[in-house]
Amino acid sequence: MPDPNSFSSVQIGPRSFLVTGDRAGKVHAVFNRCSHRGATPCREMSGVPKSFQCPQLPWVVSDNPVAGRGLSDTP
């Protein structure tokens, strides 16, 4: 990823994923869906957000989307 905490949105078939980079340089991939309501937390294609937030719930995911609540991590 080009910058710490940056992301890119990737579509694979019918599923949307967020590929993120953390401050340590690790790359993470998560489903771009709230695991509780199925809402899409991120509608942008790429960027450096301060957080991802479910539009229906107050759940916020910031530094590490895989460890956060609300987004589904990939196996």
PADOGU-638433 format. One line per 8 residues: number of its first residue (from 1); for each residue x, y, z of C-alpha. Coordinates in nm, 3 decimals. Each point is the difference from the previous one (the first is absolute). Example, Ala and Ser with C-alpha at 12.3 -4.5 7.8 and 13.67 -1.06 7.14 Angstrom:
BEGIN
1	1.230/-0.450/0.780; 0.137/0.344/-0.066
END
This chain:
BEGIN
1	0.000/0.000/0.000; 0.135/0.345/-0.085; -0.058/0.163/0.341; -0.054/-0.125/0.356; -0.370/-0.052/0.067; -0.087/0.029/-0.370; -0.249/-0.227/-0.170; -0.123/-0.113/-0.339
9	-0.343/-0.141/-0.074; 0.007/-0.319/-0.207; -0.297/-0.175/-0.160; 0.033/-0.379/-0.039; -0.315/-0.139/-0.156; -0.297/0.129/0.198; 0.208/0.073/0.312; 0.169/0.326/0.093
17	0.322/-0.006/0.205; 0.212/0.265/0.166; 0.374/-0.057/-0.027; 0.172/0.210/0.264; 0.353/0.073/0.113; 0.079/0.064/0.366; 0.275/0.207/0.164; 0.228/-0.304/0.022
25	-0.025/-0.059/-0.376; -0.221/-0.309/0.026; -0.277/-0.048/-0.256; -0.349/-0.106/0.110; -0.310/-0.094/-0.199; -0.356/0.015/0.136; -0.347/-0.030/-0.147; -0.142/0.347/-0.060
33	-0.315/-0.093/0.194; -0.115/0.055/0.354; -0.026/-0.346/0.156; -0.311/0.102/0.195; -0.224/0.171/-0.258; 0.175/-0.062/-0.332; 0.045/0.371/-0.071; 0.296/0.126/-0.208
41	0.231/0.203/0.228; 0.219/0.138/-0.278; -0.127/0.123/-0.337; 0.327/0.159/-0.117; 0.246/-0.177/-0.233; 0.318/0.094/0.192; 0.141/0.247/0.247; 0.131/0.052/0.351
49	-0.305/0.014/0.228; 0.013/0.073/0.371; -0.243/-0.289/0.052; -0.263/-0.219/-0.161; -0.346/0.026/0.154; -0.315/-0.198/-0.061; -0.264/0.244/-0.130; -0.269/-0.172/0.211
57	0.189/-0.059/0.326; 0.252/0.201/0.206; 0.272/-0.264/-0.050; 0.328/0.156/-0.112; 0.307/-0.185/-0.121; 0.323/0.201/-0.007; 0.360/-0.127/0.014; -0.053/-0.370/-0.074
65	-0.322/-0.100/-0.179; 0.065/-0.370/0.058; 0.000/0.047/0.377; -0.293/0.239/0.006; -0.367/-0.063/0.064; -0.255/0.020/-0.275; 0.199/-0.101/-0.310; 0.039/-0.364/-0.099
73	0.362/-0.110/-0.030; 0.098/-0.239/-0.274; 0.141/-0.344/0.081
END
